[in-house]
Amino acid sequence: MKKLVIFLFGILPLAVLAQNNLGSANDYDRIALDVFIPEQVESIPEHAKSLIISKLTNAITEKGMAGAGASPRFLVTAKMELLTKDIAPTVPRVETYTFDIYLYIVDHVDKTIVSSTSFTAKGAGSNANKAYTNALRTLDLKNQKVDKFLDDGKRKIIEYYNSRCDFIIARAKSLATQNQFADALATLSGIPEVCKDCYMKALDEVGPIYQDFIDHDCQVMVNVASAVWASQPNSDGAMAAGAVLSGIDPDSRCYSESRTLIGKMEQKVLKDEKRDWSFMREVYQNEVMLEALRIKAFRDVGVAYGENQQPTYVYDIMWVFR
């Protein structure tokens, strides 16, 4: 649990030096964009798709914008449209294709295009796949046109967060009240550091939502462990319940309740089976065994293990390709 939140907020250092200065080159370091082309896109052969993703990733890496953000609302994608196709009656056969290549930065939540640019490319080969690949190999994305494309996207992303800050924070709070804590934290962590005022407001909300997060999960784990122990009040039940309780964050408000339950189990197992709590050491030292016991315990009492612990992302950008 704690590892998840550390991951989510690794990009949110407490010392904030950012300014809302669109001209600062360092601003790129605070806006991370992931490159994504849906598997369902059939107009680009697989090898060509991998090549264009690689070239796009390299281009945004050069600008310091590569890497998925904790809440990757904004994505970079590309599509290719065939303009001409010529087949030369030669041996070996040569197919020549001309394409328009479109690059987009999109808001996949609101389904809007934030920035775009396009190129025309030509490639030839013995088949369509080789022609596509050869066209992309000659494509240079490290140029002023791509720089402007990324600059425009960066500016509009910053404008989005600055203008909709209160709405974004309200959305995060709403998710938290629905026990969708990971999504709430991911929503807050997606605010770039460069948007200083909004970023600071988000930081103010992180602590309370995180506390609610670990408190909620603590109570779920205590309830699951109690149910497991009630149905199997012996060393096997204690092992399963203890595995569940070991996942509780010590900072949660019901942590003491979990320790009380462990104490009760320890006393009963010692009394009935003459075994002290040292039999749990093997479990605690084996992460694979511990995880397996946790999952089984949750299933046994009909609770979804890990529910709402991971942010949910559905990258539906097929509308770009229609």
Disulfide bonds with the S-S distance in Angstrom:
Cys165-Cys198 2.17
Cys218-Cys254 1.83
